[in-house]
Amino acid sequence: MRNRFSRRQIGLVLVAGALVSYGAMVFSGGSAESGVIEPVTRSAGNHQAGTGKPGAAEATLPKTIAPPVRSSLDQTAANNLFAANSWLPPPPPPPKELPPPPPPPPTAPPMPFNFVGLLQDQAKPTAFLAKDDQLLLVTTGDTVEGTYRIDSVSAKEIVLTYLPLNQRQSILISGGL
């Protein structure tokens, strides 16, 4: 079965129909460029069928439709329309500074005495201690320089107490007589 109309004839009919409808719209008072829709005004005699009150439908419709309010642009975007925007989240706030740890408890200074020798001829052993150029003879119960007390003297060690902090220190005797 063969078509009665060619493609060219169908195309011409469609173009002619479009031109006729455009001409009818222009001559009837409509504008092809106008996209604004005008609101319909109602007279006082019109009313909604279900309510029985004139103007009930008008009270429920909004009076004006306003575009949504936009937030203002930040200063960098206002000055430079093509500024680079970062979509990364903002960096986290810096960590809070921790208070400094409490200072360590005070400790006795390093032992200022060196063991020189031990004399055990008496009932109380006597130790020879050197500090710088001084040679000190100490026994149990002695106080040296007002800061150290001799607690015990034995063949293995000499036990001293640092009096300002009441801390015990010892001097090991090498060789153990």
Contacts in CASP RR format, 6 or more apart in sequence:
PFRMAT RR
TARGET T0000
AUTHOR 0000-0000-0000
METHOD contacts of the structure
MODEL  1
MRNRFSRRQIGLVLVAGALVSYGAMVFSGGSAESGVIEPVTRSAGNHQAG
TGKPGAAEATLPKTIAPPVRSSLDQTAANNLFAANSWLPPPPPPPKELPP
PPPPPPTAPPMPFNFVGLLQDQAKPTAFLAKDDQLLLVTTGDTVEGTYRI
DSVSAKEIVLTYLPLNQRQSILISGGL
22 32 0 8 1.000
25 32 0 8 1.000
26 32 0 8 1.000
42 55 0 8 1.000
42 58 0 8 1.000
44 54 0 8 1.000
45 54 0 8 1.000
46 54 0 8 1.000
46 55 0 8 1.000
47 53 0 8 1.000
47 54 0 8 1.000
47 55 0 8 1.000
47 56 0 8 1.000
47 57 0 8 1.000
48 55 0 8 1.000
48 56 0 8 1.000
48 57 0 8 1.000
51 57 0 8 1.000
76 83 0 8 1.000
77 83 0 8 1.000
106 165 0 8 1.000
107 165 0 8 1.000
107 167 0 8 1.000
108 162 0 8 1.000
108 165 0 8 1.000
108 167 0 8 1.000
108 169 0 8 1.000
109 162 0 8 1.000
111 160 0 8 1.000
111 169 0 8 1.000
111 171 0 8 1.000
112 131 0 8 1.000
113 129 0 8 1.000
113 130 0 8 1.000
113 131 0 8 1.000
113 136 0 8 1.000
113 144 0 8 1.000
113 148 0 8 1.000
113 160 0 8 1.000
113 171 0 8 1.000
114 129 0 8 1.000
114 130 0 8 1.000
114 131 0 8 1.000
114 171 0 8 1.000
115 127 0 8 1.000
115 128 0 8 1.000
115 129 0 8 1.000
115 158 0 8 1.000
115 171 0 8 1.000
115 172 0 8 1.000
115 173 0 8 1.000
115 174 0 8 1.000
116 128 0 8 1.000
116 129 0 8 1.000
116 130 0 8 1.000
116 135 0 8 1.000
117 127 0 8 1.000
117 128 0 8 1.000
117 173 0 8 1.000
118 125 0 8 1.000
118 126 0 8 1.000
118 127 0 8 1.000
118 128 0 8 1.000
118 153 0 8 1.000
118 155 0 8 1.000
118 173 0 8 1.000
118 177 0 8 1.000
119 125 0 8 1.000
119 126 0 8 1.000
119 127 0 8 1.000
119 128 0 8 1.000
120 126 0 8 1.000
120 155 0 8 1.000
120 177 0 8 1.000
124 139 0 8 1.000
124 140 0 8 1.000
124 153 0 8 1.000
125 139 0 8 1.000
125 140 0 8 1.000
125 153 0 8 1.000
125 154 0 8 1.000
125 155 0 8 1.000
126 137 0 8 1.000
126 138 0 8 1.000
126 139 0 8 1.000
126 153 0 8 1.000
127 137 0 8 1.000
127 138 0 8 1.000
127 139 0 8 1.000
127 150 0 8 1.000
127 153 0 8 1.000
127 158 0 8 1.000
128 135 0 8 1.000
128 136 0 8 1.000
128 137 0 8 1.000
129 135 0 8 1.000
129 136 0 8 1.000
129 138 0 8 1.000
129 144 0 8 1.000
129 158 0 8 1.000
129 171 0 8 1.000
130 136 0 8 1.000
136 144 0 8 1.000
138 144 0 8 1.000
138 150 0 8 1.000
138 153 0 8 1.000
138 158 0 8 1.000
139 150 0 8 1.000
139 153 0 8 1.000
140 150 0 8 1.000
140 151 0 8 1.000
140 152 0 8 1.000
140 153 0 8 1.000
141 149 0 8 1.000
141 150 0 8 1.000
141 151 0 8 1.000
142 149 0 8 1.000
142 150 0 8 1.000
143 149 0 8 1.000
143 150 0 8 1.000
143 163 0 8 1.000
144 150 0 8 1.000
144 160 0 8 1.000
146 163 0 8 1.000
147 162 0 8 1.000
147 163 0 8 1.000
147 164 0 8 1.000
148 160 0 8 1.000
148 161 0 8 1.000
148 162 0 8 1.000
148 163 0 8 1.000
149 160 0 8 1.000
149 161 0 8 1.000
149 163 0 8 1.000
150 158 0 8 1.000
150 159 0 8 1.000
150 160 0 8 1.000
151 159 0 8 1.000
151 160 0 8 1.000
151 161 0 8 1.000
151 168 0 8 1.000
152 158 0 8 1.000
152 159 0 8 1.000
154 173 0 8 1.000
155 173 0 8 1.000
155 176 0 8 1.000
155 177 0 8 1.000
156 172 0 8 1.000
156 173 0 8 1.000
156 176 0 8 1.000
157 170 0 8 1.000
157 171 0 8 1.000
157 172 0 8 1.000
157 173 0 8 1.000
158 170 0 8 1.000
158 171 0 8 1.000
158 173 0 8 1.000
159 168 0 8 1.000
159 169 0 8 1.000
159 170 0 8 1.000
160 168 0 8 1.000
160 169 0 8 1.000
160 170 0 8 1.000
160 171 0 8 1.000
161 167 0 8 1.000
161 168 0 8 1.000
161 169 0 8 1.000
162 168 0 8 1.000
162 169 0 8 1.000
END
